[in-house]
Amino acid sequence: MNRQLFERITTSQDNGSALIQSLINTQKPVTVGFLNQHGANLCHDSAIVQQHFEALDILLRDGLGVKIAMKRLGLAPGDNLNGTDFIPALAKQSISRPLNVIVFGTKEPWLSDGIKELGLEGQCRCAETGFHDEQHYVDLFEASIQPAKLNLVLLAMGMPKQEQLALRLRSLTSSPTIIVCGGAILDFQAGRFARAPAVMRRFGLEWAYRLFKEPRRLFKRYIIGIPLFLKHTIFIGK
């Protein structure tokens, strides 16, 4: 993990409104991802994973940890554009164009319920669970892409699998396509995982709420991962 990773982050001062508008007006394939402390730790452990994150067209800041790291590096962190808020806003505005939706990730019933809650059920041509090898998704993508429409591809299968797949899918089309690395977005939308209260989200403490709700699953990510992330940031740029 080095300074270059954080320099790749696209910042916003309007909660991503202008960025969303530019995305839905795209005439080419574009990839969108989110960097949080967990993703940064994955980048620290693997140069290949870091290359995948840095190769995304748009990388957005997600969380307090990355904000702290950016300030330490003298970089303006901008708004917190986490996927759980940004993706629903993107989905809502995308329907202003003729839309073709492709979704890969999670499992049923969360897959179908999440798509429905995002308001994309009527535009979804392809939905597949997130437990297959990469070629399976490549084949489905190539069979489902519609050059005459805006293609919204939502990869909700977790880091770092989704970032690697996003880059491969981008290379397979020249059509207007937004490929979003969405993590647990469908699970949140479907109500499988609960969002933190607004006051906790406002102060960057959603991670603490999630840890409280799912201590066993998230122990390694937060109790071990946060101190490791803070340790890594000390040596950024050295």
C-alpha atoms as an extended CHARMM CRD file, in Angstrom:
* protein
*
       238  EXT
         1         1  MET       CA              0.0000000000        0.0000000000        0.0000000000  PROA      1               0.0000000000
         2         2  ASN       CA              1.4950000000        3.3190000000       -1.0500000000  PROA      2               0.0000000000
         3         3  ARG       CA              0.5910000000        6.9400000000       -1.6800000000  PROA      3               0.0000000000
         4         4  GLN       CA             -0.3410000000        6.2650000000       -5.2970000000  PROA      4               0.0000000000
         5         5  LEU       CA             -3.3470000000        4.1990000000       -4.2070000000  PROA      5               0.0000000000
         6         6  PHE       CA             -4.8480000000        7.1280000000       -2.2720000000  PROA      6               0.0000000000
         7         7  GLU       CA             -3.9790000000        9.6050000000       -5.0280000000  PROA      7               0.0000000000
         8         8  ARG       CA             -6.2270000000        7.5830000000       -7.3480000000  PROA      8               0.0000000000
         9         9  ILE       CA             -9.3130000000        8.4150000000       -5.2750000000  PROA      9               0.0000000000
        10        10  THR       CA            -11.8490000000       10.6530000000       -6.9950000000  PROA      10              0.0000000000
        11        11  THR       CA            -13.1320000000       13.2130000000       -4.4930000000  PROA      11              0.0000000000
        12        12  SER       CA            -16.4250000000       15.0700000000       -4.4350000000  PROA      12              0.0000000000
        13        13  GLN       CA            -17.8970000000       18.0300000000       -2.5920000000  PROA      13              0.0000000000
        14        14  ASP       CA            -21.5220000000       17.4780000000       -3.6950000000  PROA      14              0.0000000000
        15        15  ASN       CA            -22.1590000000       13.9350000000       -2.4340000000  PROA      15              0.0000000000
        16        16  GLY       CA            -21.3370000000       12.5660000000       -5.8630000000  PROA      16              0.0000000000
        17        17  SER       CA            -24.1940000000       14.2460000000       -7.7490000000  PROA      17              0.0000000000
        18        18  ALA       CA            -22.0430000000       15.5460000000      -10.6130000000  PROA      18              0.0000000000
        19        19  LEU       CA            -20.1690000000       12.2510000000      -10.7820000000  PROA      19              0.0000000000
        20        20  ILE       CA            -23.4120000000       10.2820000000      -11.0750000000  PROA      20              0.0000000000
        21        21  GLN       CA            -24.5770000000       12.5440000000      -13.8850000000  PROA      21              0.0000000000
        22        22  SER       CA            -21.3220000000       12.0400000000      -15.7770000000  PROA      22              0.0000000000
        23        23  LEU       CA            -21.5840000000        8.2830000000      -15.3190000000  PROA      23              0.0000000000
        24        24  ILE       CA            -25.0900000000        7.9620000000      -16.7220000000  PROA      24              0.0000000000
        25        25  ASN       CA            -24.0260000000       10.0610000000      -19.7200000000  PROA      25              0.0000000000
        26        26  THR       CA            -21.0410000000        7.8530000000      -20.4990000000  PROA      26              0.0000000000
        27        27  GLN       CA            -20.5040000000        6.6710000000      -24.0530000000  PROA      27              0.0000000000
        28        28  LYS       CA            -17.8890000000        4.0760000000      -23.1350000000  PROA      28              0.0000000000
        29        29  PRO       CA            -17.2950000000        1.3920000000      -20.4810000000  PROA      29              0.0000000000
        30        30  VAL       CA            -16.2860000000        2.7730000000      -17.0860000000  PROA      30              0.0000000000
        31        31  THR       CA            -15.4820000000        0.9730000000      -13.8500000000  PROA      31              0.0000000000
        32        32  VAL       CA            -16.3460000000        2.2670000000      -10.3690000000  PROA      32              0.0000000000
        33        33  GLY       CA            -14.9830000000        0.9800000000       -7.0700000000  PROA      33              0.0000000000
        34        34  PHE       CA            -14.7670000000        1.9540000000       -3.4170000000  PROA      34              0.0000000000
        35        35  LEU       CA            -11.7230000000        1.9730000000       -1.1460000000  PROA      35              0.0000000000
        36        36  ASN       CA            -12.2620000000        1.3600000000        2.5720000000  PROA      36              0.0000000000
        37        37  GLN       CA             -9.7980000000        0.2210000000        5.2390000000  PROA      37              0.0000000000
        38        38  HSD       CA            -10.4620000000       -3.4380000000        4.3980000000  PROA      38              0.0000000000
        39        39  GLY       CA             -9.6950000000       -2.8590000000        0.7320000000  PROA      39              0.0000000000
        40        40  ALA       CA             -6.5730000000       -0.8990000000        1.6330000000  PROA      40              0.0000000000
        41        41  ASN       CA             -5.3790000000       -3.8100000000        3.7870000000  PROA      41              0.0000000000
        42        42  LEU       CA             -5.9330000000       -6.1890000000        0.8720000000  PROA      42              0.0000000000
        43        43  CYS       CA             -3.8490000000       -3.8700000000       -1.3130000000  PROA      43              0.0000000000
        44        44  HSD       CA             -1.0920000000       -3.8220000000        1.2960000000  PROA      44              0.0000000000
        45        45  ASP       CA             -0.9700000000       -7.6230000000        1.2630000000  PROA      45              0.0000000000
        46        46  SER       CA             -1.0210000000       -8.0460000000       -2.5270000000  PROA      46              0.0000000000
        47        47  ALA       CA              0.5830000000       -5.9090000000       -5.2210000000  PROA      47              0.0000000000
        48        48  ILE       CA             -1.7470000000       -7.4790000000       -7.8010000000  PROA      48              0.0000000000
        49        49  VAL       CA             -4.8360000000       -6.5030000000       -5.8240000000  PROA      49              0.0000000000
        50        50  GLN       CA             -3.5070000000       -2.9550000000       -5.5210000000  PROA      50              0.0000000000
        51        51  GLN       CA             -2.9640000000       -2.8420000000       -9.2720000000  PROA      51              0.0000000000
        52        52  HSD       CA             -6.5880000000       -3.8460000000       -9.7940000000  PROA      52              0.0000000000
        53        53  PHE       CA             -7.8600000000       -1.0810000000       -7.5160000000  PROA      53              0.0000000000
        54        54  GLU       CA             -5.6080000000        1.5000000000       -9.1540000000  PROA      54              0.0000000000
        55        55  ALA       CA             -6.7550000000        0.4000000000      -12.6260000000  PROA      55              0.0000000000
        56        56  LEU       CA            -10.4090000000        1.2190000000      -11.8950000000  PROA      56              0.0000000000
        57        57  ASP       CA            -11.5570000000        4.3360000000      -13.7360000000  PROA      57              0.0000000000
        58        58  ILE       CA            -13.1830000000        5.8120000000      -10.6490000000  PROA      58              0.0000000000
        59        59  LEU       CA            -12.1480000000        4.9490000000       -7.0950000000  PROA      59              0.0000000000
        60        60  LEU       CA            -14.2040000000        6.5020000000       -4.2960000000  PROA      60              0.0000000000
        61        61  ARG       CA            -13.4360000000        6.9940000000       -0.6150000000  PROA      61              0.0000000000
        62        62  ASP       CA            -15.4200000000        4.8310000000        1.7600000000  PROA      62              0.0000000000
        63        63  GLY       CA            -15.0210000000        5.4030000000        5.4830000000  PROA      63              0.0000000000
        64        64  LEU       CA            -13.2030000000        7.2170000000        8.2250000000  PROA      64              0.0000000000
        65        65  GLY       CA             -9.9850000000        5.1910000000        7.9910000000  PROA      65              0.0000000000
        66        66  VAL       CA             -9.2650000000        6.2070000000        4.4080000000  PROA      66              0.0000000000
        67        67  LYS       CA            -10.1040000000        9.8110000000        5.3230000000  PROA      67              0.0000000000
        68        68  ILE       CA             -7.4700000000        9.7050000000        8.0730000000  PROA      68              0.0000000000
        69        69  ALA       CA             -4.8870000000        8.2400000000        5.6760000000  PROA      69              0.0000000000
        70        70  MET       CA             -5.5900000000       10.8760000000        3.0190000000  PROA      70              0.0000000000
        71        71  LYS       CA             -5.3050000000       13.7400000000        5.4850000000  PROA      71              0.0000000000
        72        72  ARG       CA             -1.9910000000       12.3390000000        6.7070000000  PROA      72              0.0000000000
        73        73  LEU       CA             -0.7810000000       12.4000000000        3.0860000000  PROA      73              0.0000000000
        74        74  GLY       CA             -1.9700000000       15.9750000000        2.5730000000  PROA      74              0.0000000000
        75        75  LEU       CA             -4.7680000000       14.8780000000        0.2260000000  PROA      75              0.0000000000
        76        76  ALA       CA             -8.2790000000       16.3290000000        0.3490000000  PROA      76              0.0000000000
        77        77  PRO       CA            -10.5700000000       13.4110000000        1.3170000000  PROA      77              0.0000000000
        78        78  GLY       CA            -13.7950000000       14.9860000000        0.0460000000  PROA      78              0.0000000000
        79        79  ASP       CA            -17.1570000000       13.3740000000        0.7530000000  PROA      79              0.0000000000
        80        80  ASN       CA            -17.5990000000        9.8760000000        2.0960000000  PROA      80              0.0000000000
        81        81  LEU       CA            -19.0000000000        8.1290000000       -0.9920000000  PROA      81              0.0000000000
        82        82  ASN       CA            -19.6470000000        4.6290000000        0.3030000000  PROA      82              0.0000000000
        83        83  GLY       CA            -21.3560000000        2.1920000000       -2.0200000000  PROA      83              0.0000000000
        84        84  THR       CA            -24.3370000000        1.6550000000        0.2700000000  PROA      84              0.0000000000
        85        85  ASP       CA            -25.4370000000        5.2540000000       -0.3650000000  PROA      85              0.0000000000
        86        86  PHE       CA            -23.8670000000        5.9570000000       -3.7560000000  PROA      86              0.0000000000
        87        87  ILE       CA            -25.1680000000        2.9170000000       -5.6520000000  PROA      87              0.0000000000
        88        88  PRO       CA            -28.8810000000        3.4570000000       -4.8640000000  PROA      88              0.0000000000
        89        89  ALA       CA            -28.5200000000        7.0870000000       -5.9790000000  PROA      89              0.0000000000
        90        90  LEU       CA            -26.8270000000        5.9320000000       -9.1820000000  PROA      90              0.0000000000
        91        91  ALA       CA            -29.5310000000        3.3240000000       -9.8120000000  PROA      91              0.0000000000
        92        92  LYS       CA            -32.3110000000        5.8630000000       -9.2810000000  PROA      92              0.0000000000
        93        93  GLN       CA            -30.8720000000        8.3270000000      -11.7800000000  PROA      93              0.0000000000
        94        94  SER       CA            -29.8100000000        5.6970000000      -14.3320000000  PROA      94              0.0000000000
        95        95  ILE       CA            -33.3940000000        4.8820000000      -15.2410000000  PROA      95              0.0000000000
        96        96  SER       CA            -33.5680000000        8.2570000000      -17.0160000000  PROA      96              0.0000000000
        97        97  ARG       CA            -31.8630000000        6.4630000000      -19.9210000000  PROA      97              0.0000000000
        98        98  PRO       CA            -32.9060000000        3.2330000000      -21.6790000000  PROA      98              0.0000000000
        99        99  LEU       CA            -31.2570000000        0.8080000000      -19.2830000000  PROA      99              0.0000000000
       100       100  ASN       CA            -30.0020000000       -2.7640000000      -19.3400000000  PROA      100             0.0000000000
       101       101  VAL       CA            -29.0680000000       -4.1570000000      -15.9220000000  PROA      101             0.0000000000
       102       102  ILE       CA            -26.7330000000       -7.0870000000      -15.2380000000  PROA      102             0.0000000000
       103       103  VAL       CA            -26.1990000000       -8.1790000000      -11.6350000000  PROA      103             0.0000000000
       104       104  PHE       CA            -23.7540000000      -10.7240000000      -10.2240000000  PROA      104             0.0000000000
       105       105  GLY       CA            -23.5130000000      -11.4590000000       -6.5120000000  PROA      105             0.0000000000
       106       106  THR       CA            -24.8040000000      -12.7220000000       -3.1590000000  PROA      106             0.0000000000
       107       107  LYS       CA            -27.4240000000      -15.5120000000       -3.0600000000  PROA      107             0.0000000000
       108       108  GLU       CA            -31.1810000000      -15.8530000000       -3.1780000000  PROA      108             0.0000000000
       109       109  PRO       CA            -33.4760000000      -14.4280000000       -1.9530000000  PROA      109             0.0000000000
       110       110  TRP       CA            -31.1610000000      -11.4760000000       -1.3090000000  PROA      110             0.0000000000
       111       111  LEU       CA            -30.1610000000      -11.2600000000       -4.9680000000  PROA      111             0.0000000000
       112       112  SER       CA            -33.7060000000      -10.7940000000       -6.2880000000  PROA      112             0.0000000000
       113       113  ASP       CA            -34.8710000000       -8.7590000000       -3.2960000000  PROA      113             0.0000000000
       114       114  GLY       CA            -31.8910000000       -6.4120000000       -3.5430000000  PROA      114             0.0000000000
       115       115  ILE       CA            -32.4720000000       -5.7900000000       -7.2490000000  PROA      115             0.0000000000
       116       116  LYS       CA            -36.1280000000       -5.0480000000       -6.5350000000  PROA      116             0.0000000000
       117       117  GLU       CA            -35.3090000000       -2.6200000000       -3.7140000000  PROA      117             0.0000000000
       118       118  LEU       CA            -32.9070000000       -0.7540000000       -6.0070000000  PROA      118             0.0000000000
       119       119  GLY       CA            -35.8030000000       -0.2460000000       -8.4390000000  PROA      119             0.0000000000
       120       120  LEU       CA            -34.0230000000       -2.1860000000      -11.1930000000  PROA      120             0.0000000000
       121       121  GLU       CA            -36.2250000000       -5.2660000000      -11.4420000000  PROA      121             0.0000000000
       122       122  GLY       CA            -37.8730000000       -4.2530000000      -14.7080000000  PROA      122             0.0000000000
       123       123  GLN       CA            -34.5560000000       -3.4370000000      -16.4140000000  PROA      123             0.0000000000
       124       124  CYS       CA            -32.6230000000       -6.5010000000      -15.2070000000  PROA      124             0.0000000000
       125       125  ARG       CA            -31.8020000000       -8.8610000000      -18.0560000000  PROA      125             0.0000000000
       126       126  CYS       CA            -29.3600000000      -11.0610000000      -16.1770000000  PROA      126             0.0000000000
       127       127  ALA       CA            -28.9970000000      -11.8920000000      -12.4710000000  PROA      127             0.0000000000
       128       128  GLU       CA            -26.6160000000      -14.5460000000      -11.1850000000  PROA      128             0.0000000000
       129       129  THR       CA            -25.4140000000      -15.5330000000       -7.7260000000  PROA      129             0.0000000000
       130       130  GLY       CA            -21.8140000000      -14.7610000000       -6.7710000000  PROA      130             0.0000000000
       131       131  PHE       CA            -20.2980000000      -18.2060000000       -6.3400000000  PROA      131             0.0000000000
       132       132  HSD       CA            -18.9930000000      -19.1300000000       -9.7870000000  PROA      132             0.0000000000
       133       133  ASP       CA            -15.6460000000      -18.8830000000      -11.5440000000  PROA      133             0.0000000000
       134       134  GLU       CA            -14.7740000000      -15.7690000000      -13.5070000000  PROA      134             0.0000000000
       135       135  GLN       CA            -15.3970000000      -17.2620000000      -16.9550000000  PROA      135             0.0000000000
       136       136  HSD       CA            -18.9950000000      -18.0070000000      -16.0200000000  PROA      136             0.0000000000
       137       137  TYR       CA            -19.6630000000      -14.2920000000      -15.4900000000  PROA      137             0.0000000000
       138       138  VAL       CA            -17.7450000000      -13.3450000000      -18.6220000000  PROA      138             0.0000000000
       139       139  ASP       CA            -19.9790000000      -15.6190000000      -20.7160000000  PROA      139             0.0000000000
       140       140  LEU       CA            -23.1490000000      -14.2090000000      -19.1490000000  PROA      140             0.0000000000
       141       141  PHE       CA            -21.9190000000      -10.6430000000      -19.6230000000  PROA      141             0.0000000000
       142       142  GLU       CA            -21.1600000000      -11.1330000000      -23.2970000000  PROA      142             0.0000000000
       143       143  ALA       CA            -24.5830000000      -12.7260000000      -23.8450000000  PROA      143             0.0000000000
       144       144  SER       CA            -26.4260000000       -9.9620000000      -21.9860000000  PROA      144             0.0000000000
       145       145  ILE       CA            -24.7770000000       -6.7010000000      -23.0660000000  PROA      145             0.0000000000
       146       146  GLN       CA            -26.9800000000       -4.3600000000      -25.1270000000  PROA      146             0.0000000000
       147       147  PRO       CA            -25.0010000000       -1.7870000000      -27.1680000000  PROA      147             0.0000000000
       148       148  ALA       CA            -28.0570000000        0.3970000000      -27.8240000000  PROA      148             0.0000000000
       149       149  LYS       CA            -28.7180000000        0.9720000000      -24.1030000000  PROA      149             0.0000000000
       150       150  LEU       CA            -26.8290000000        2.1310000000      -21.0450000000  PROA      150             0.0000000000
       151       151  ASN       CA            -25.5840000000       -1.0560000000      -19.4140000000  PROA      151             0.0000000000
       152       152  LEU       CA            -25.4400000000       -0.9860000000      -15.6180000000  PROA      152             0.0000000000
       153       153  VAL       CA            -23.4070000000       -3.9180000000      -14.2990000000  PROA      153             0.0000000000
       154       154  LEU       CA            -23.4800000000       -4.4200000000      -10.5540000000  PROA      154             0.0000000000
       155       155  LEU       CA            -20.8550000000       -6.7600000000       -9.0790000000  PROA      155             0.0000000000
       156       156  ALA       CA            -21.8950000000       -7.5650000000       -5.5120000000  PROA      156             0.0000000000
       157       157  MET       CA            -19.4840000000      -10.3550000000       -4.7140000000  PROA      157             0.0000000000
       158       158  GLY       CA            -16.9060000000       -8.7720000000       -2.4150000000  PROA      158             0.0000000000
       159       159  MET       CA            -13.2740000000       -7.6870000000       -2.5930000000  PROA      159             0.0000000000
       160       160  PRO       CA            -10.9940000000       -8.4550000000       -4.3770000000  PROA      160             0.0000000000
       161       161  LYS       CA            -12.9410000000      -10.7450000000       -6.7340000000  PROA      161             0.0000000000
       162       162  GLN       CA            -15.2380000000       -8.0020000000       -7.9860000000  PROA      162             0.0000000000
       163       163  GLU       CA            -12.4280000000       -5.5490000000       -8.8340000000  PROA      163             0.0000000000
       164       164  GLN       CA            -10.5920000000       -8.1440000000      -10.9110000000  PROA      164             0.0000000000
       165       165  LEU       CA            -13.7870000000       -9.1170000000      -12.7360000000  PROA      165             0.0000000000
       166       166  ALA       CA            -14.7170000000       -5.4790000000      -13.3480000000  PROA      166             0.0000000000
       167       167  LEU       CA            -11.4950000000       -4.8680000000      -15.2450000000  PROA      167             0.0000000000
       168       168  ARG       CA            -11.9680000000       -7.9560000000      -17.3750000000  PROA      168             0.0000000000
       169       169  LEU       CA            -15.5510000000       -7.0560000000      -18.2720000000  PROA      169             0.0000000000
       170       170  ARG       CA            -14.4690000000       -3.5250000000      -19.1950000000  PROA      170             0.0000000000
       171       171  SER       CA            -12.0790000000       -4.9700000000      -21.7640000000  PROA      171             0.0000000000
       172       172  LEU       CA            -14.8700000000       -6.9250000000      -23.4670000000  PROA      172             0.0000000000
       173       173  THR       CA            -17.0920000000       -4.0660000000      -24.6370000000  PROA      173             0.0000000000
       174       174  SER       CA            -16.9960000000       -0.5860000000      -26.1310000000  PROA      174             0.0000000000
       175       175  SER       CA            -20.6800000000        0.0550000000      -25.3470000000  PROA      175             0.0000000000
       176       176  PRO       CA            -21.9060000000        2.6070000000      -22.7790000000  PROA      176             0.0000000000
       177       177  THR       CA            -21.4370000000        0.5610000000      -19.6210000000  PROA      177             0.0000000000
       178       178  ILE       CA            -21.0840000000        1.3420000000      -15.9060000000  PROA      178             0.0000000000
       179       179  ILE       CA            -19.4500000000       -1.5210000000      -14.0310000000  PROA      179             0.0000000000
       180       180  VAL       CA            -19.8040000000       -1.0080000000      -10.2780000000  PROA      180             0.0000000000
       181       181  CYS       CA            -18.0270000000       -2.9680000000       -7.5440000000  PROA      181             0.0000000000
       182       182  GLY       CA            -20.8520000000       -3.1060000000       -5.0210000000  PROA      182             0.0000000000
       183       183  GLY       CA            -19.7620000000       -5.4420000000       -2.2160000000  PROA      183             0.0000000000
       184       184  ALA       CA            -22.6840000000       -6.1300000000        0.1290000000  PROA      184             0.0000000000
       185       185  ILE       CA            -25.0350000000       -3.6090000000       -1.4920000000  PROA      185             0.0000000000
       186       186  LEU       CA            -27.6990000000       -6.1900000000       -2.3730000000  PROA      186             0.0000000000
       187       187  ASP       CA            -27.6180000000       -7.6520000000        1.1360000000  PROA      187             0.0000000000
       188       188  PHE       CA            -28.1350000000       -4.1870000000        2.6320000000  PROA      188             0.0000000000
       189       189  GLN       CA            -30.9070000000       -3.3140000000        0.2030000000  PROA      189             0.0000000000
       190       190  ALA       CA            -32.6790000000       -6.6260000000        0.8260000000  PROA      190             0.0000000000
       191       191  GLY       CA            -32.4840000000       -6.1960000000        4.6050000000  PROA      191             0.0000000000
       192       192  ARG       CA            -30.1270000000       -9.0920000000        5.2030000000  PROA      192             0.0000000000
       193       193  PHE       CA            -27.7190000000       -6.6890000000        6.9470000000  PROA      193             0.0000000000
       194       194  ALA       CA            -28.9530000000       -3.6450000000        8.8600000000  PROA      194             0.0000000000
       195       195  ARG       CA            -27.5610000000       -0.1370000000        8.3410000000  PROA      195             0.0000000000
       196       196  ALA       CA            -26.2460000000        1.7720000000       11.3170000000  PROA      196             0.0000000000
       197       197  PRO       CA            -28.3240000000        4.6460000000       12.7230000000  PROA      197             0.0000000000
       198       198  ALA       CA            -27.8380000000        7.9110000000       10.8370000000  PROA      198             0.0000000000
       199       199  VAL       CA            -25.8930000000        9.5520000000       13.6640000000  PROA      199             0.0000000000
       200       200  MET       CA            -23.3100000000        6.7470000000       13.6150000000  PROA      200             0.0000000000
       201       201  ARG       CA            -22.9920000000        6.9620000000        9.8390000000  PROA      201             0.0000000000
       202       202  ARG       CA            -22.5170000000       10.7290000000       10.0870000000  PROA      202             0.0000000000
       203       203  PHE       CA            -19.4850000000       10.2950000000       12.3460000000  PROA      203             0.0000000000
       204       204  GLY       CA            -17.9670000000        7.4020000000       10.3780000000  PROA      204             0.0000000000
       205       205  LEU       CA            -18.8840000000        4.7620000000       12.9510000000  PROA      205             0.0000000000
       206       206  GLU       CA            -20.9450000000        2.4010000000       10.8200000000  PROA      206             0.0000000000
       207       207  TRP       CA            -18.1750000000       -0.1750000000       11.1630000000  PROA      207             0.0000000000
       208       208  ALA       CA            -18.7370000000       -0.2600000000       14.9490000000  PROA      208             0.0000000000
       209       209  TYR       CA            -22.4440000000       -0.9280000000       14.4810000000  PROA      209             0.0000000000
       210       210  ARG       CA            -21.7600000000       -3.7160000000       12.0000000000  PROA      210             0.0000000000
       211       211  LEU       CA            -19.2270000000       -5.2670000000       14.3550000000  PROA      211             0.0000000000
       212       212  PHE       CA            -21.7590000000       -5.1580000000       17.1900000000  PROA      212             0.0000000000
       213       213  LYS       CA            -24.3740000000       -6.8730000000       14.9960000000  PROA      213             0.0000000000
       214       214  GLU       CA            -22.0130000000       -9.4890000000       13.4960000000  PROA      214             0.0000000000
       215       215  PRO       CA            -19.0340000000       -9.9000000000       15.8520000000  PROA      215             0.0000000000
       216       216  ARG       CA            -17.9640000000      -13.3330000000       14.6570000000  PROA      216             0.0000000000
       217       217  ARG       CA            -18.0390000000      -12.6160000000       10.9250000000  PROA      217             0.0000000000
       218       218  LEU       CA            -16.4410000000       -9.1710000000       11.1690000000  PROA      218             0.0000000000
       219       219  PHE       CA            -13.9520000000       -9.6940000000       14.0170000000  PROA      219             0.0000000000
       220       220  LYS       CA            -10.9670000000      -10.1450000000       11.7280000000  PROA      220             0.0000000000
       221       221  ARG       CA            -11.9390000000       -7.2750000000        9.4320000000  PROA      221             0.0000000000
       222       222  TYR       CA            -12.2930000000       -4.6870000000       12.2010000000  PROA      222             0.0000000000
       223       223  ILE       CA            -10.6850000000       -5.7850000000       15.4780000000  PROA      223             0.0000000000
       224       224  ILE       CA             -7.5700000000       -7.0080000000       13.6910000000  PROA      224             0.0000000000
       225       225  GLY       CA             -7.9080000000       -5.0600000000       10.4450000000  PROA      225             0.0000000000
       226       226  ILE       CA             -8.2580000000       -1.5270000000       11.8140000000  PROA      226             0.0000000000
       227       227  PRO       CA             -5.0260000000       -1.6020000000       13.9010000000  PROA      227             0.0000000000
       228       228  LEU       CA             -3.2100000000       -3.1150000000       10.9080000000  PROA      228             0.0000000000
       229       229  PHE       CA             -4.5360000000       -0.3820000000        8.6440000000  PROA      229             0.0000000000
       230       230  LEU       CA             -3.4080000000        2.3330000000       11.0570000000  PROA      230             0.0000000000
       231       231  LYS       CA              0.0110000000        0.6860000000       11.2780000000  PROA      231             0.0000000000
       232       232  HSD       CA              0.2630000000        0.5820000000        7.4790000000  PROA      232             0.0000000000
       233       233  THR       CA             -0.6220000000        4.2550000000        7.1150000000  PROA      233             0.0000000000
       234       234  ILE       CA              2.3470000000        5.2350000000        9.2680000000  PROA      234             0.0000000000
       235       235  PHE       CA              4.7010000000        3.9970000000        6.5660000000  PROA      235             0.0000000000
       236       236  ILE       CA              2.8620000000        5.3000000000        3.4850000000  PROA      236             0.0000000000
       237       237  GLY       CA              5.2750000000        7.1310000000        1.2750000000  PROA      237             0.0000000000
       238       238  LYS       CA              8.3660000000        5.9130000000        3.1490000000  PROA      238             0.0000000000
